[in-house]
Amino acid sequence: QVQLVESGGGLVQPGGSLRLSCVASGSIISLVAMSWYRQAPGKERELVARIFSSGSTRYADSVKGRFTISRDNAKNTVYLQIHSLEPEDTDVYFCNAVTRKGTMLWGQGTQVTVSS
């Protein structure tokens, strides 16, 4: 079973940038898709970006133009580059993978706090 570990979160000022990383314990080539979700306390987990094995990507409307998802198959890593951070982006960000059997895998999350 592939395990996912996120990193790169932290405290950043509004307008700043961050790059989140999600390292998989195994190859990500066979995964159907990898995604980043975010969740605020008391709210549902929200999909923000997805990258498929083909390399195609999808973004939530709220993050288009500011978030970029990418993958490095050689490093078994998926990234989420975030620019122009807003206080509303403050959340715990989770990495997700979908296997060919339809299994959903989750990381433990990384906190992003946008505040001056």
C-alpha positions, -999 to +999 in steps of 0.1 A: +000+000+000+014+034-011+017+059+018+017+096+012+036+122+032+030+160+027+053+188+035+059+224+028+031+241+047+037+269+071+029+305+080+030+329+050+019+365+045-009+374+022+004+376-014+032+351-007+039+318-022+044+282-010+052+249-026+036+218-011+051+184-017+036+150-015+060+121-015+047+086-021+063+055-007+060+037-040+057+045-076+030+069-086+031+059-123+003+033-118-020+057-099-050+069-117-048+104-103-032+124-075-049+154-060-047+181-034-076+188-011-080+213+017-101+214+047-110+241+073-122+232+108-159+223+106-160+223+068-160+196+042-128+186+025-125+205-008-108+193-040-084+221-052-063+204-079-059+170-096-034+155-120-041+124-139-016+097-150-019+112-185-006+145-171-039+164-176-049+186-147-081+200-131-085+229-107-113+243-085-125+276-099-115+293-067-078+285-073-074+287-110-045+309-120-029+308-085-024+270-079-004+247-101-002+210-096+027+190-111+043+156-107+078+141-109+074+104-115+111+098-110+108+112-074+073+097-068+063+133-058+034+156-066+037+193-060+012+221-054+027+255-062+006+283-047+010+320-056-008+351-044-019+334-011-050+348+005-062+345+041-090+323+027-064+298+017-057+290+053-065+253+056-050+219+062-039+206+028-041+169+021-026+148-006-048+121-022-042+093-046-066+070-064-053+035-073-065+015-103-086-006-079-104+026-069-088+028-034-085+063-020-052+070-002-046+100+020-017+118+036-017+132+071-021+168+059+000+199+062-011+232+076-011+264+056-017+296+074-019+329+056-017+359+079+001+391+084 
